Amino acid sequence: MLVTKEDVINCIQQDEWMMGILKDVQTLNLPDWWICAGFVRSKIWDQLHNYPVRTPLADIDVVYFDPSEVDKQTEKEFEKRLAILSPHLPWSVKNQARMHEVSGMTPYISSVDGIKRFPETVTALGVKLDEKEKVVLTAPWGVRDVLKMEIRPTKYYIKDSGREVIYAQRIASKNWLKTWPLVKIYGVNGKLVGE
């Protein structure tokens, strides 16, 4: 059962498939790198739903932070390198030093700062390997929501933030309840959707 941050780390550490992906990304030596979002969240929710088979991922989100090189083409080159290592995986690499331009926010100061500004607390998660190949987990909003399977907006997407429509559109497009029916969704007003 997953109850704590340490439980999540151990669960990922014991997953050979996830560890292989983490090792592939580690070979790029990207500055301040993490694999984030659905890579972590889906594993947790699959476990909490007792699914015997992994839910397929739309993409594997790799983030890093390098203000010295913000050309999108550089990200594509990293995706190509990862595709050589694991060609069957849907790689997505993004430099968080430029992503504030996409989100319309103030510049990020690190990858974790970028992860913190994701729309949902349950998506604002990242993992990487330390120098001893142990899993490190970042969860700027904590792990409570993801472990309770409660989708909530981060403070950047709450009511009157100017970005609440983005949160609502993501909730509608992701259709998470179809995949994980035990999940509860909270709106930008903090109320449970459907009540």
N, C-alpha and C positions, 0 to 999 in steps of 0.2 A: 504493500500500500504506500502511496505517495502522500506524505504529510508535511515534510519539511524541505527546505532548500537542499539539504544534504541528501535526502532521498532522491531528489531529481538528479543531482550530480551522480550518485551511485547508479541510478537507472541508466543514464547515458553512458557512463563508464563501462557498463556491462553489455552494451549494445555494440556488437562487432561492426555492423553496418555503419552506424553513426561515427564510431571511432575511426573507421577507415576514411570517411569523408573529412573528419577533422584533421587527420594526418595528411590527406591530400592538400587541404588548404594551407596547412602549416608549412608545406614545402615551398610555397610562394614567398615566404618571409615578408608578408605585407605588414606595414606599420599599423599597430593598434587594430588588429583584425578580430572579427567575431563571425560566427554563423548564427543567424538570428531568426526571429519571427516563427513561422510555421514549422521550421526544422525542430525547434524546441517544444513549442506549444502542442503540435500534433502528437509528438511522442507522449507527452504528459496525458493528453486527453484520450489517446488510444489505450494507455495503461489504465486510466480511471474507468474506462468503459469496458475493460477486460477483452479488448479486441485481440484475437489470435494472429491477425494479419495487419501489418502496418498500413495506415491510410496513405495513399499516394500523395506526393507533394507536387504542387503546381510549379514550384521552383525551390532552389536552395539558395537562400539569401546570404551572401557573403558581404560584409561591410569592412571597410578599413578607413584610416584617416591619414591623408597625405596632402597638406595644403600646397606643397611644392609642385604637384602635378595633378591638375584637375581636369584634364582632357578626357572626355567620355571614351575616346578611342583606347586609352590606356586600360580602362575597365574591360573593354571588349577583348583586349589582348590577354588579360588575366583569365577571362572566361574561356578563351581558346586553350590556354595552358591547362586549365582544369579539365576541359573536355578531352584533352589527350590522356590525362590520368584516369578519368571516369567518363567516357563518352556517352553513356546512357543516362546521365543525370542532367536535370534542367538548371544549369548554373545561372546565377544572377549576381554580378559583382558591382558594388557601388561605393564610390569614395565619398564618405560623409563630409569631407571638406567642401563639397560642392552641392550637397543635397538640400541645403537651406534655400537655394535658388528655386528648387522644384517645389518645396513646401511653402515658400513665402515667409520664412521665419528669419530671425537673426542668425548669423553664422554659428555653426556648431563648433565646439572647442575640442571634441573628441568623438570617437565612435560611440561610446556609451552615451554621450550627450545626444547624438543622433537617435540612438535606440530609445532613449527616454522620451523623444518627441514623436514616436509612432502613435497612431490614432488610439489603439486599445492597450490597456494595461497588460492583457494576456498575450499580446504580440510583442511587447517591449521586453524581450528576453534575448539573451545571447550567450553562446558558449564558445570556448576556445580551449586550446591545450597550453599548459605551462611548459617550462623547460624540461620537466620530468614526465611529460605526456599525461598529466593528470588533468581532468576536466575542470575548468573554471567557469562559473556561471555568473552572469551579470543580470540583475533584475531591478532596474531603477525604481520601479513601483512595488517591489516585493513580489513574492510568489503566492500570496494569499488568493488573489482573484483566479489565477490559472488553476490552482489546486482545488478551489471551490467551484470551478467551472462557471465563473461569473464574468461575462464580458462587460467591461465598463470603459468609457472614454478616459484617456489621460487628460490632465488639466488643460492641455492645448486644444482639446476638441469638445469641451463641455459647452453647455448652453451659453450663448452670447460670446463665444470665443471668436466667432467669425469663421470657424472651421467645422461647426457642428454638422453641416450638410455633408461634408466629406465622410464623417463618421457614419452617418445614417446610410449613405450610399454604399460604403464598405460592408456594413452589416447586411444590407439587402443583397449585395452581389455575392458575398462569400457563402451564404446558405449553410452556415455552420451547424444549424439545428438538424439538418438532414443527415449530416455525417455523425454528429455527436448529440443525440437527442436529450442528454442530461444537462446540457449547457443552458444557462439562463442569460438573457441579454437585458442590459440596462441601457436606457436611453440617455441622451445628453442632459436631461432634467433629473437624472438619478433614479427614475422610476423603472420598475420591471416592465419590459415591453410585453404587451398582451394582457395586462391587468387593468 
